[in-house]
Amino acid sequence: MFLFISGPEILFILFIVVMVFGADKIPEIAKGLGKGMQQLRNATNDIKAEIQKSAEKQGIDGSLTKELNEEINKVKDDIDDISGSIKRQL
């Protein structure tokens, strides 16, 4: 898990966001977060593809690239968990 935030803590953070930015700005903030998460996910996929391509060119054993892909997928899953909880709260 990337962040150890529970439901009440997320609600408190959302309350602070509403107080600071106002309710009319929340959709804009959520849209920006969504775009940022998508860009991060795309960058992760690009890095993964480059690692695989370079490994194949160099003749590196596939198990190394498999391990790297697993680590990248773990990070990607953590990001999805965080973005999913944010989407559910909004």
FENTA-V815566 format. One line per field, one symbol per residue. phi: phi as a letter, one per 20 degrees, with the letter a starting at -180 (. if undefined). psi: psi as a letter, one per 40 degrees, with the letter a starting at -180 (. if undefined). A space follows every 50 residues. Layout:
# FENTA-V815566
phi = ???
psi = ???
This chain:
# FENTA-V815566
phi = .fdddegfffffffgfffffenffeggfffffffffffffffffffffff fffffffemfgffffffffffffffffffffffffffffe
psi = hdighidddddddddddddddideeddddddddddddddddddddddddd dddddddefihdddddddddddddddddddddddddddd.
